[in-house]
Amino acid sequence: MRSWLPYTAARLGLFLAAFGVVYLFGARSWMALILAWLISGLASYVLLSRLRDRMSVSVSERLEKRRGALVGDRLEDGAAREDHLQEAAEDVPAPERAEATKETPAVPKES
């Protein structure tokens, strides 16, 4: 099971419990929502640290795998392009290759 699901369910449960307590103490409307959000946030920081750490490790591992696959694919594509260009250069006859690599003589600047 994905690690974010139990953490999210626990956060939602804490919010609903905090909202119930705040509502019973007489807070209504926006004030009840804001107080419940603050209380549940503080409580989740303390109570859900283990779930949060597990979720963090899972997310970072998934990102590393994905990043590694993307970088590996880009390296393979670059190597394939380089091989293709080298093969194409080898197929060109020697005189044409020599002419293509000749430098043009430098023209002196006039002042």
C-alpha positions in Angstrom: 0.0 0.0 0.0 1.2 3.5 -0.7 2.7 5.3 2.2 0.8 8.6 1.7 -2.6 6.9 2.2 -2.3 6.0 5.9 -0.6 9.4 6.6 -3.4 11.3 4.8 -6.1 9.3 6.5 -4.5 9.9 9.9 -4.3 13.7 9.2 -7.9 13.7 8.1 -8.9 11.8 11.3 -7.0 14.3 13.5 -8.7 17.2 11.8 -12.1 15.8 12.2 -11.4 15.0 15.9 -10.1 18.5 16.5 -13.1 20.0 14.7 -15.4 18.0 16.9 -13.7 19.1 20.1 -13.6 22.7 18.9 -17.3 22.6 17.9 -18.3 21.2 21.3 -16.5 24.1 23.0 -18.7 26.5 21.1 -16.6 27.6 18.1 -18.6 27.9 14.9 -18.1 28.6 11.2 -14.7 29.8 10.0 -13.3 30.0 13.5 -14.0 26.3 14.1 -12.2 25.4 10.8 -9.2 27.5 11.5 -8.8 26.3 15.1 -9.2 22.7 14.0 -6.7 23.1 11.3 -4.1 24.6 13.7 -4.7 22.0 16.4 -4.6 19.1 14.0 -1.4 20.4 12.4 0.3 20.6 15.8 -0.9 17.2 16.9 0.1 15.6 13.6 3.6 17.1 13.9 4.0 15.2 17.2 1.8 12.1 16.7 2.4 11.3 13.0 6.2 11.7 12.8 6.8 8.0 12.1 4.2 7.9 9.3 5.6 11.2 7.8 9.1 9.8 7.8 8.0 6.6 6.1 6.2 8.6 3.5 9.2 10.9 3.0 11.5 8.0 2.4 9.1 6.3 0.0 8.7 9.5 -2.0 12.4 10.3 -2.2 13.2 6.7 -3.3 10.6 6.9 -6.0 12.0 10.2 -7.2 15.6 8.8 -7.2 14.5 5.8 -9.3 12.7 8.1 -11.7 15.6 10.5 -12.0 18.1 7.7 -12.4 16.0 6.2 -15.2 15.7 9.6 -17.0 19.4 10.4 -16.8 20.3 6.8 -17.9 18.0 7.1 -20.9 19.4 10.5 -21.9 23.0 9.1 -21.6 22.1 6.1 -23.8 20.4 8.4 -26.4 23.5 10.7 -26.5 25.8 7.7 -26.9 23.7 6.3 -29.7 23.7 9.7 -31.5 27.5 9.9 -31.1 27.9 6.4 -32.5 25.7 7.3 -35.4 27.7 10.4 -36.2 31.0 8.5 -36.0 29.7 5.8 -38.4 28.5 8.5 -40.8 31.9 10.2 -40.7 33.6 6.9 -41.4 31.4 6.3 -44.4 32.6 9.6 -46.0 35.5 9.0 -48.4 38.9 10.3 -47.2 39.4 13.2 -49.8 36.0 14.7 -49.0 36.7 14.3 -45.2 40.0 16.1 -45.6 38.4 19.0 -47.6 35.7 19.3 -45.0 38.2 19.6 -42.2 40.5 22.1 -43.9 40.6 25.5 -42.3 40.0 28.6 -44.3 43.0 30.9 -44.4 42.7 33.9 -42.2 42.2 37.2 -44.0 44.1 40.1 -42.4 42.0 43.0 -41.2 42.3 46.3 -42.9 42.5 49.4 -40.7 
